[in-house]
C-alpha cells in the first residue's frame, strides 16, 4: 500500500489529487444483513469501449446514477418479488409514479378513465396538465363495471383502477374491471398502495383463468406508505410484467429525469423485511377499532372492506380472503373511515378530531403513528357519476402500531367530547 501511495505522489505531489485518486480499494467479501448503500451521479467506466457498450435500459451494468445503482437495482428487484412483476422503476413519490405512467402512455387526442373515488391528485393531474396537453379524461363509478364499459371508446388508452377507493374505501369488483379492459384492449393501471402486494396479487388476480392468470398491466405503489413504514420517506414504484410496456414507461422515466436518493432507497430496503409483520399488525388493530366504532351511536357507517356492511365487502372477501369468513380472514391494511351521524356538524367533528391524543392530524398513512383526517366528501365526488349517499361528515383513520387499548380509549374520550 505504501508503494502504491508513493507511486501516485511521484506522478503528482498534490495532496488533493492523492485524496481523490488514492488507489486503495476495500477487499471483496464483506457481507452483512443490510446491503451496502451506493450514492452516485457519475459512474466510472474502465475504458471508452466499455462506456460505449453499456446499455442503461437493462440491469446489465451501470451508466449514470439516475439510471440505477446497486442499491436501487436491488430495491427494484425486491419490489418485483413483492408484487409478482418482472420490471420496476422507482420515482420520487407515489404521485410521480402515477404521472410517469400517464405521461408515458397518453398522447394528445387520447382519453384516460379514472374512478370517481380515486386518489385526488390523480384526478387533479388529469384536469390540469393532461387536459392542457389535449388529453381528455372521464370519471367512472368503480362500483359499477357497466359504467366503465359504457365509457370506454376508441380514444381510451388507459384505465386507472384503485382498490379500495381513496378515503371512502369502497372495494370494487377488480377482476371484472380488469376483464373489461382486456376485452377492449385497453391498458389498465392499478394504484396498489393499500394492498401493498400482500392483500392480493395484482398480476395474479384469478389464478389459472384462461391461458394466463388475470392480471393488471401496471401496478403503481406509493412506497411512502407501508414499505417505508416510518413516515419519513417519499418514493413510488411502477411494476410491470410486459417488457415492451416497461420500456415505454422507462423511456419516459428517463426523459423526465425521475430518480430517488440512495438513502431513501436504503430506508425502504431496511423496512421491507418487516413489511408483512407490520401490515398484519396494522390490519388486526384497524379491524378491532372499526368493529368497535360500528357499535357506537355517533357513527352511522364504518367504511372498511373487511366489515360486512361496507360497500364492496363481497368483492374484498372474494379477492383478498379467498371467500373465507371470520374476523381475521384475508388481509385489509390499517386504514378505514367512518361517517358521523348528520346530527353532528362539521365543527363538531373537527372538535372530535382535535380532542384525539394518540391519533395525530396528518396526511398519508402506513407509518407507526396513528393518524386522523376529516374530509368533505361531497366536494370530492361527482354526484352525476357516483353519488355519495351520506349527509354526515367522514373521518379517515390510519391505525399505527400503538397499543390497541390506548387507541380505543383515545377514541372514547374524544367521542365523549361530542356529548
HELIX and SHEET records of a PDB file:
HELIX    1   1 UNK A    2  UNK A   11  1                                  10    
HELIX    2   2 UNK A   15  UNK A   20  1                                   6    
HELIX    3   3 UNK A   48  UNK A   53  1                                   6    
HELIX    4   4 UNK A   65  UNK A   67  5                                   3    
HELIX    5   5 UNK A   70  UNK A   83  1                                  14    
HELIX    6   6 UNK A   94  UNK A  105  1                                  12    
HELIX    7   7 UNK A  120  UNK A  125  1                                   6    
HELIX    8   8 UNK A  126  UNK A  130  3                                   5    
HELIX    9   9 UNK A  131  UNK A  132  1                                   2    
HELIX   10  10 UNK A  145  UNK A  151  1                                   7    
HELIX   11  11 UNK A  174  UNK A  184  1                                  11    
HELIX   12  12 UNK A  243  UNK A  255  1                                  13    
HELIX   13  13 UNK A  262  UNK A  272  1                                  11    
HELIX   14  14 UNK A  275  UNK A  293  1                                  19    
HELIX   15  15 UNK A  313  UNK A  320  1                                   8    
HELIX   16  16 UNK A  346  UNK A  355  1                                  10    
HELIX   17  17 UNK A  377  UNK A  379  5                                   3    
HELIX   18  18 UNK A  383  UNK A  386  1                                   4    
HELIX   19  19 UNK A  404  UNK A  418  1                                  15    
SHEET    1   A 7 UNK A  87  UNK A  91  0                                        
SHEET    2   A 7 UNK A 236  UNK A 240 -1                                        
SHEET    3   A 7 UNK A 218  UNK A 222 -1                                        
SHEET    4   A 7 UNK A 187  UNK A 191  1                                        
SHEET    5   A 7 UNK A 156  UNK A 162  1                                        
SHEET    6   A 7 UNK A 111  UNK A 115  1                                        
SHEET    7   A 7 UNK A 136  UNK A 140  1                                        
SHEET    1   B 5 UNK A 299  UNK A 303  0                                        
SHEET    2   B 5 UNK A 335  UNK A 340 -1                                        
SHEET    3   B 5 UNK A 394  UNK A 398 -1                                        
SHEET    4   B 5 UNK A 371  UNK A 375 -1                                        
SHEET    5   B 5 UNK A 360  UNK A 361  1                                        
END                                                                             
